[in-house]
Amino acid sequence: MKTQRPIVSTSASSDGEHRVLQFRPRTFAPVPGQRGNLSDRVEPAGEANDLSRYERDREEPDDYRHRMLANIAAFAFTVALTAIGIWLAMSIQDLRRTQDCVLMGRHDCVRISSPHR
């Protein structure tokens, strides 16, 4: 079997349109907002997992009461969404059951609720 090579015009290769770029893997992760010389940002291997540079001093303590209220509100919202989802699924199931009954040609498909004495 003969191998085929792509045809490249001489004008395209002379213009530098087709170039192979060297891949250089990154040895560091740049910090957002930090500028400067690249050699300043290269970290030694031992300090790669040190997260102390991301720590910041807090001027005011955490407001645990506000955090707890926000968590309770989020939990109540999640419970409400779950209840609405279950109600909606059961309503769709009931409508589907009624529609299947009507499409089969039956006339006694609608549920009639009787008051309890």
Backbone as JSON Lines, residues from 0, in Angstrom:
{"i":0,"aa":"M","n":[0.83,-1.16,0.0],"ca":[0.0,0.0,0.0],"c":[0.88,1.24,0.0]}
{"i":1,"aa":"K","n":[0.56,2.18,-0.8],"ca":[1.34,3.39,-0.95],"c":[0.82,4.46,0.0]}
{"i":2,"aa":"T","n":[1.7,5.14,0.73],"ca":[1.27,6.2,1.63],"c":[1.08,7.49,0.85]}
{"i":3,"aa":"Q","n":[0.09,8.24,1.24],"ca":[-0.18,9.49,0.56],"c":[0.17,10.65,1.47]}
{"i":4,"aa":"R","n":[0.76,11.66,0.9],"ca":[1.12,12.85,1.65],"c":[0.24,14.0,1.19]}
{"i":5,"aa":"P","n":[-0.15,14.86,2.09],"ca":[-0.99,15.98,1.68],"c":[-0.23,16.93,0.77]}
{"i":6,"aa":"I","n":[-0.94,17.51,-0.15],"ca":[-0.33,18.46,-1.07],"c":[-0.37,19.83,-0.43]}
{"i":7,"aa":"V","n":[0.79,20.42,-0.26],"ca":[0.89,21.74,0.34],"c":[1.46,22.66,-0.72]}
{"i":8,"aa":"S","n":[0.76,23.77,-0.95],"ca":[1.27,24.7,-1.94],"c":[2.49,25.42,-1.38]}
{"i":9,"aa":"T","n":[3.37,25.83,-2.24],"ca":[4.61,26.49,-1.81],"c":[4.31,27.85,-1.2]}
{"i":10,"aa":"S","n":[3.24,28.52,-1.65],"ca":[2.93,29.84,-1.1],"c":[2.45,29.74,0.35]}
{"i":11,"aa":"A","n":[1.72,28.68,0.68],"ca":[1.23,28.52,2.05],"c":[2.37,28.21,3.0]}
{"i":12,"aa":"S","n":[3.31,27.38,2.59],"ca":[4.42,27.04,3.47],"c":[5.39,28.2,3.61]}
{"i":13,"aa":"S","n":[5.5,29.04,2.59],"ca":[6.42,30.17,2.7],"c":[5.81,31.29,3.55]}
{"i":14,"aa":"D","n":[4.47,31.37,3.6],"ca":[3.82,32.4,4.41],"c":[3.86,32.06,5.9]}
{"i":15,"aa":"G","n":[4.17,30.83,6.23],"ca":[4.17,30.42,7.63],"c":[2.79,30.08,8.13]}
{"i":16,"aa":"E","n":[1.88,29.74,7.22],"ca":[0.52,29.4,7.61],"c":[0.46,28.08,8.36]}
{"i":17,"aa":"H","n":[1.3,27.16,7.99],"ca":[1.32,25.84,8.64],"c":[2.59,25.74,9.47]}
{"i":18,"aa":"R","n":[2.42,25.78,10.79],"ca":[3.56,25.66,11.68],"c":[3.26,24.65,12.76]}
{"i":19,"aa":"V","n":[4.26,23.98,13.23],"ca":[4.12,23.06,14.35],"c":[4.64,23.8,15.58]}
{"i":20,"aa":"L","n":[3.8,23.86,16.6],"ca":[4.16,24.56,17.82],"c":[4.65,23.56,18.87]}
{"i":21,"aa":"Q","n":[5.68,23.95,19.61],"ca":[6.2,23.11,20.68],"c":[5.22,23.19,21.85]}
{"i":22,"aa":"F","n":[4.93,22.06,22.45],"ca":[4.09,22.02,23.64],"c":[5.0,22.07,24.86]}
{"i":23,"aa":"R","n":[4.77,23.07,25.7],"ca":[5.53,23.19,26.94],"c":[4.57,23.05,28.1]}
{"i":24,"aa":"P","n":[4.65,21.98,28.88],"ca":[3.72,21.82,30.01],"c":[3.98,22.88,31.08]}
{"i":25,"aa":"R","n":[2.91,23.29,31.73],"ca":[3.04,24.27,32.8],"c":[3.57,23.59,34.04]}
{"i":26,"aa":"T","n":[4.43,24.27,34.73],"ca":[4.98,23.72,35.97],"c":[4.42,24.43,37.18]}
{"i":27,"aa":"F","n":[3.56,25.41,36.97],"ca":[2.98,26.15,38.07],"c":[1.58,26.57,37.68]}
{"i":28,"aa":"A","n":[0.8,26.94,38.69],"ca":[-0.54,27.44,38.45],"c":[-0.53,28.93,38.78]}
{"i":29,"aa":"P","n":[-0.79,29.79,37.81],"ca":[-0.75,31.22,38.1],"c":[-1.91,31.63,39.01]}
{"i":30,"aa":"V","n":[-1.62,32.52,39.92],"ca":[-2.63,33.04,40.84],"c":[-3.4,34.13,40.11]}
{"i":31,"aa":"P","n":[-4.74,34.09,40.12],"ca":[-5.5,35.13,39.43],"c":[-5.18,36.51,39.99]}
{"i":32,"aa":"G","n":[-4.96,37.44,39.11],"ca":[-4.69,38.8,39.51],"c":[-3.24,39.07,39.84]}
{"i":33,"aa":"Q","n":[-2.38,38.07,39.87],"ca":[-0.98,38.27,40.18],"c":[-0.23,38.48,38.88]}
{"i":34,"aa":"R","n":[0.53,39.54,38.84],"ca":[1.33,39.82,37.65],"c":[2.78,39.89,38.06]}
{"i":35,"aa":"G","n":[3.62,39.81,37.09],"ca":[5.04,39.9,37.36],"c":[5.8,38.95,36.48]}
{"i":36,"aa":"N","n":[7.04,38.76,36.82],"ca":[7.91,37.9,36.04],"c":[7.54,36.44,36.26]}
{"i":37,"aa":"L","n":[7.63,35.64,35.23],"ca":[7.27,34.23,35.35],"c":[8.19,33.51,36.32]}
{"i":38,"aa":"S","n":[9.44,33.91,36.39],"ca":[10.36,33.22,37.29],"c":[10.01,33.49,38.75]}
{"i":39,"aa":"D","n":[9.31,34.6,39.03],"ca":[8.89,34.88,40.4],"c":[7.79,33.94,40.86]}
{"i":40,"aa":"R","n":[7.01,33.42,39.92],"ca":[5.84,32.62,40.28],"c":[6.14,31.12,40.35]}
{"i":41,"aa":"V","n":[7.29,30.67,39.93],"ca":[7.6,29.25,39.97],"c":[7.81,28.85,41.42]}
{"i":42,"aa":"E","n":[7.13,27.81,41.84],"ca":[7.17,27.38,43.22],"c":[8.04,26.15,43.36]}
{"i":43,"aa":"P","n":[8.73,26.02,44.45],"ca":[9.45,24.77,44.71],"c":[8.47,23.63,44.91]}
{"i":44,"aa":"A","n":[8.91,22.41,44.67],"ca":[8.02,21.25,44.73],"c":[7.45,21.05,46.13]}
{"i":45,"aa":"G","n":[8.14,21.38,47.18],"ca":[7.67,21.17,48.53],"c":[6.54,22.1,48.92]}
{"i":46,"aa":"E","n":[6.47,23.28,48.33],"ca":[5.47,24.27,48.69],"c":[4.26,24.24,47.76]}
{"i":47,"aa":"A","n":[4.14,23.26,46.9],"ca":[3.05,23.23,45.92],"c":[1.69,23.05,46.6]}
{"i":48,"aa":"N","n":[1.63,22.34,47.72],"ca":[0.35,22.08,48.39],"c":[0.09,23.01,49.56]}
{"i":49,"aa":"D","n":[0.92,24.02,49.74],"ca":[0.73,24.96,50.84],"c":[-0.35,25.96,50.46]}
{"i":50,"aa":"L","n":[-1.44,25.99,51.25],"ca":[-2.57,26.86,50.95],"c":[-2.57,28.13,51.8]}
{"i":51,"aa":"S","n":[-1.51,28.38,52.54],"ca":[-1.48,29.53,53.43],"c":[-1.49,30.85,52.66]}
{"i":52,"aa":"R","n":[-1.05,30.84,51.42],"ca":[-1.05,32.1,50.67],"c":[-2.47,32.53,50.29]}
{"i":53,"aa":"Y","n":[-3.46,31.62,50.37],"ca":[-4.84,31.96,50.06],"c":[-5.62,32.39,51.3]}
{"i":54,"aa":"E","n":[-5.05,32.24,52.47],"ca":[-5.73,32.63,53.69],"c":[-5.74,34.14,53.82]}
{"i":55,"aa":"R","n":[-6.79,34.64,54.43],"ca":[-6.86,36.08,54.66],"c":[-7.37,36.34,56.06]}
{"i":56,"aa":"D","n":[-6.95,37.42,56.6],"ca":[-7.4,37.8,57.93],"c":[-8.8,38.36,57.83]}
{"i":57,"aa":"R","n":[-9.65,37.96,58.75],"ca":[-11.03,38.45,58.76],"c":[-11.13,39.62,59.72]}
{"i":58,"aa":"E","n":[-11.75,40.69,59.22],"ca":[-11.94,41.83,60.09],"c":[-13.07,41.6,61.08]}
{"i":59,"aa":"E","n":[-14.08,40.83,60.67],"ca":[-15.22,40.56,61.55],"c":[-15.42,39.05,61.63]}
{"i":60,"aa":"P","n":[-15.88,38.55,62.78],"ca":[-16.09,37.1,62.92],"c":[-17.28,36.63,62.09]}
{"i":61,"aa":"D","n":[-17.31,35.32,61.83],"ca":[-18.43,34.74,61.08],"c":[-19.73,34.91,61.84]}
{"i":62,"aa":"D","n":[-20.8,35.15,61.11],"ca":[-22.12,35.29,61.69],"c":[-22.83,33.93,61.58]}
{"i":63,"aa":"Y","n":[-22.66,33.1,62.59],"ca":[-23.2,31.74,62.56],"c":[-24.73,31.74,62.59]}
{"i":64,"aa":"R","n":[-25.33,32.72,63.24],"ca":[-26.79,32.77,63.29],"c":[-27.35,33.0,61.89]}
{"i":65,"aa":"H","n":[-26.76,33.92,61.17],"ca":[-27.2,34.19,59.79],"c":[-26.98,32.96,58.91]}
{"i":66,"aa":"R","n":[-25.87,32.29,59.11],"ca":[-25.58,31.09,58.32],"c":[-26.6,29.99,58.6]}
{"i":67,"aa":"M","n":[-26.96,29.81,59.86],"ca":[-27.95,28.79,60.22],"c":[-29.32,29.13,59.65]}
{"i":68,"aa":"L","n":[-29.72,30.42,59.7],"ca":[-30.99,30.82,59.12],"c":[-31.01,30.6,57.61]}
{"i":69,"aa":"A","n":[-29.89,30.88,56.96],"ca":[-29.81,30.64,55.51],"c":[-29.9,29.15,55.2]}
{"i":70,"aa":"N","n":[-29.27,28.31,56.02],"ca":[-29.35,26.87,55.82],"c":[-30.77,26.35,56.03]}
{"i":71,"aa":"I","n":[-31.46,26.87,57.04],"ca":[-32.84,26.45,57.3],"c":[-33.74,26.88,56.14]}
{"i":72,"aa":"A","n":[-33.54,28.1,55.64],"ca":[-34.34,28.58,54.51],"c":[-34.08,27.74,53.27]}
{"i":73,"aa":"A","n":[-32.82,27.38,53.02],"ca":[-32.49,26.54,51.87],"c":[-33.11,25.15,52.02]}
{"i":74,"aa":"F","n":[-33.09,24.6,53.23],"ca":[-33.69,23.29,53.47],"c":[-35.2,23.33,53.25]}
{"i":75,"aa":"A","n":[-35.86,24.39,53.76],"ca":[-37.31,24.53,53.58],"c":[-37.66,24.67,52.1]}
{"i":76,"aa":"F","n":[-36.86,25.42,51.36],"ca":[-37.08,25.58,49.93],"c":[-36.92,24.25,49.21]}
{"i":77,"aa":"T","n":[-35.93,23.47,49.59],"ca":[-35.7,22.14,48.99],"c":[-36.86,21.21,49.29]}
{"i":78,"aa":"V","n":[-37.36,21.22,50.53],"ca":[-38.5,20.37,50.9],"c":[-39.74,20.79,50.11]}
{"i":79,"aa":"A","n":[-39.95,22.1,49.97],"ca":[-41.11,22.59,49.21],"c":[-41.02,22.17,47.75]}
{"i":80,"aa":"L","n":[-39.84,22.29,47.15],"ca":[-39.67,21.86,45.76],"c":[-39.9,20.36,45.6]}
{"i":81,"aa":"T","n":[-39.43,19.58,46.56],"ca":[-39.64,18.14,46.51],"c":[-41.12,17.8,46.62]}
{"i":82,"aa":"A","n":[-41.83,18.46,47.53],"ca":[-43.27,18.2,47.69],"c":[-44.04,18.6,46.43]}
{"i":83,"aa":"I","n":[-43.68,19.73,45.85],"ca":[-44.34,20.15,44.6],"c":[-44.05,19.16,43.48]}
{"i":84,"aa":"G","n":[-42.83,18.68,43.42],"ca":[-42.47,17.69,42.39],"c":[-43.24,16.4,42.55]}
{"i":85,"aa":"I","n":[-43.4,15.92,43.78],"ca":[-44.16,14.69,44.03],"c":[-45.63,14.89,43.68]}
{"i":86,"aa":"W","n":[-46.2,16.06,44.1],"ca":[-47.6,16.35,43.76],"c":[-47.79,16.42,42.25]}
{"i":87,"aa":"L","n":[-46.87,17.04,41.55],"ca":[-46.97,17.16,40.1],"c":[-46.88,15.78,39.43]}
{"i":88,"aa":"A","n":[-45.99,14.94,39.9],"ca":[-45.85,13.59,39.33],"c":[-47.13,12.78,39.55]}
{"i":89,"aa":"M","n":[-47.72,12.89,40.74],"ca":[-48.95,12.14,41.0],"c":[-50.11,12.69,40.18]}
{"i":90,"aa":"S","n":[-50.18,14.0,39.98],"ca":[-51.23,14.58,39.14],"c":[-51.1,14.12,37.7]}
{"i":91,"aa":"I","n":[-49.88,14.11,37.2],"ca":[-49.66,13.64,35.83],"c":[-50.03,12.17,35.69]}
{"i":92,"aa":"Q","n":[-49.69,11.38,36.71],"ca":[-50.05,9.96,36.69],"c":[-51.57,9.77,36.68]}
{"i":93,"aa":"D","n":[-52.29,10.55,37.47],"ca":[-53.75,10.46,37.51],"c":[-54.36,10.89,36.18]}
{"i":94,"aa":"L","n":[-53.85,11.98,35.6],"ca":[-54.35,12.42,34.29],"c":[-54.07,11.37,33.21]}
{"i":95,"aa":"R","n":[-52.91,10.75,33.27],"ca":[-52.58,9.71,32.29],"c":[-53.51,8.51,32.42]}
{"i":96,"aa":"R","n":[-53.79,8.14,33.67],"ca":[-54.68,7.01,33.91],"c":[-56.09,7.31,33.37]}
{"i":97,"aa":"T","n":[-56.57,8.54,33.62],"ca":[-57.88,8.94,33.12],"c":[-57.9,8.98,31.6]}
{"i":98,"aa":"Q","n":[-56.84,9.51,31.0],"ca":[-56.77,9.59,29.54],"c":[-56.73,8.19,28.92]}
{"i":99,"aa":"D","n":[-55.98,7.27,29.5],"ca":[-55.94,5.9,28.98],"c":[-57.32,5.25,29.06]}
{"i":100,"aa":"C","n":[-58.02,5.52,30.15],"ca":[-59.35,4.95,30.33],"c":[-60.3,5.48,29.27]}
{"i":101,"aa":"V","n":[-60.26,6.79,29.0],"ca":[-61.14,7.39,28.0],"c":[-60.79,6.88,26.61]}
{"i":102,"aa":"L","n":[-59.5,6.74,26.32],"ca":[-59.08,6.27,24.99],"c":[-59.45,4.81,24.75]}
{"i":103,"aa":"M","n":[-59.67,4.04,25.84],"ca":[-60.12,2.66,25.68],"c":[-61.61,2.59,25.4]}
{"i":104,"aa":"G","n":[-62.31,3.72,25.51],"ca":[-63.74,3.75,25.21],"c":[-64.63,3.57,26.41]}
{"i":105,"aa":"R","n":[-64.1,3.59,27.6],"ca":[-64.92,3.43,28.79],"c":[-65.56,4.76,29.16]}
{"i":106,"aa":"H","n":[-66.67,4.72,29.84],"ca":[-67.41,5.93,30.21],"c":[-67.35,6.23,31.7]}
{"i":107,"aa":"D","n":[-66.85,5.3,32.51],"ca":[-66.82,5.51,33.95],"c":[-65.39,5.79,34.44]}
{"i":108,"aa":"C","n":[-64.71,6.69,33.78],"ca":[-63.29,6.93,34.07],"c":[-63.04,7.97,35.17]}
{"i":109,"aa":"V","n":[-63.92,8.92,35.32],"ca":[-63.7,10.02,36.27],"c":[-64.03,9.53,37.67]}
{"i":110,"aa":"R","n":[-63.15,9.82,38.59],"ca":[-63.35,9.43,39.97],"c":[-64.29,10.43,40.63]}
{"i":111,"aa":"I","n":[-65.31,9.96,41.26],"ca":[-66.27,10.82,41.97],"c":[-66.06,10.58,43.46]}
{"i":112,"aa":"S","n":[-65.67,11.65,44.15],"ca":[-65.45,11.49,45.58],"c":[-66.75,11.77,46.33]}
{"i":113,"aa":"S","n":[-67.02,10.92,47.28],"ca":[-68.23,11.09,48.07],"c":[-67.87,11.7,49.41]}
{"i":114,"aa":"P","n":[-68.68,12.58,49.94],"ca":[-68.38,13.18,51.24],"c":[-68.51,12.14,52.34]}
{"i":115,"aa":"H","n":[-67.65,12.24,53.3],"ca":[-67.69,11.31,54.43],"c":[-68.7,11.83,55.46]}
{"i":116,"aa":"R","n":[-69.42,10.88,56.05],"ca":[-70.41,11.26,57.04],"c":[-69.83,11.16,58.42]}
